[in-house]
């Protein structure tokens, strides 16, 4: 049996750093802690990433690439069922890199590069949501005046971007723990899509309510 080649140190550093940042928050994680968690010397860490900022930027580039691939799927959303799956997928991607959203203000104030890139991400999210709304409108799932669409899309992006911050404020000790992820993401997807309720065709509105109830029931079931 052929043994698998060991993962490269640089990749392991990224994986462990992401886990620690998500668990404890980026400001609370030092390169010394990352080195200790990996059982490598600080010098080995610095060889691959000379500063913690390089780790953060590399992780953000990965998040950005993955997010853009997902946002491109907005063109295929035609009804509430599609929108629910799309929105939940967005929240899952955000959850994977949740430290960016938990520590957003600090990260942006400390990095002009990150600030610029995150502004671009917000713009891409907004365009994707507008594309989703257009697709649902053309399919007859919702009726919305074109003049209302930008404001609706922006409101959805605001909730999408700050939902995990809201969850954290509600329960700082537990909200961002993995055991609470499923319900937090379902709540987020539900609240974002609830902004569409006034515009949804009646049957679609009922379907949204049914989806929210069914998925929340699955999460709460033993």
C-alpha positions, 0 to 999 in steps of 0.5 A, spaced: 500 500 500 502 506 497 503 511 503 500 518 502 505 524 502 505 528 508 501 535 507 505 540 506 507 545 512 504 551 509 498 548 508 497 545 515 499 552 518 493 555 514 488 549 516 490 550 524 490 558 523 483 558 521 481 553 526 484 557 532 482 564 529 475 561 528 475 558 535 478 564 539 478 570 535 484 573 530 486 578 536 487 572 541 491 568 537 498 569 536 504 566 532 507 563 538 500 559 539 499 557 532 506 554 532 505 550 539 499 547 536 502 545 530 508 543 534 513 546 530 518 552 531 516 559 530 522 560 525 519 554 521 512 558 521 516 565 519 519 561 514 512 560 510 509 566 513 513 572 515 507 575 519 500 573 522 498 578 516 500 574 511 496 568 514 490 572 514 491 575 507 492 568 504 486 565 508 482 571 505 484 570 498 481 563 499 475 565 502 474 570 496 475 565 491 471 560 494 465 565 495 466 568 488 465 561 485 458 560 489 456 567 488 456 565 480 450 560 482 445 566 483 444 566 476 440 559 476 436 561 482 428 561 480 424 560 486 424 559 494 427 552 494 433 555 489 434 561 494 433 557 500 439 552 498 443 558 495 443 562 501 444 557 506 450 555 502 453 562 502 452 562 510 456 555 510 461 558 506 461 564 511 461 560 517 468 556 514 471 563 515 467 566 520 473 569 524 473 575 518 465 576 520 466 576 528 473 580 528 471 584 521 472 592 524 478 590 527 481 586 521 479 592 516 482 598 520 488 594 521 489 592 513 488 597 508 489 591 503 483 587 507 479 593 507 479 594 499 478 586 498 472 586 503 469 592 499 469 588 493 466 582 496 460 586 499 459 589 491 460 582 489 454 579 494 450 585 492 450 584 485 449 576 486 443 578 490 440 582 485 441 577 479 437 572 484 432 577 485 431 578 477 431 571 476 426 569 481 422 575 478 422 573 471 420 566 473 414 569 476 416 567 483 416 574 486 413 581 484 418 587 485 418 594 482 425 595 479 426 601 483 425 597 489 430 592 487 437 595 489 434 597 496 432 590 497 438 587 495 442 591 500 438 589 506 439 582 504 447 583 504 447 587 510 443 581 514 448 576 510 454 580 512 452 581 520 448 575 522 454 572 525 455 578 529 448 578 531 448 571 533 455 573 537 452 578 541 446 574 543 450 569 546 457 570 546 460 564 549 456 559 545 454 562 538 460 561 534 461 554 537 461 548 532 455 545 535 451 551 534 452 552 527 446 548 524 441 552 527 445 559 527 445 558 519 438 556 518 436 562 522 440 567 518 438 564 511 431 564 514 431 572 516 435 574 509 429 570 505 424 573 510 426 580 507 423 577 500 416 575 503 412 582 501 414 580 494 413 573 494 407 570 490 403 567 495 404 560 494 412 561 494 411 565 501 407 559 504 413 554 501 418 559 504 414 558 511 414 551 510 421 550 509 423 554 515 419 550 519 421 543 516 429 545 517 428 548 524 425 541 526 430 537 523 435 541 527 432 541 534 430 533 533 434 528 537 
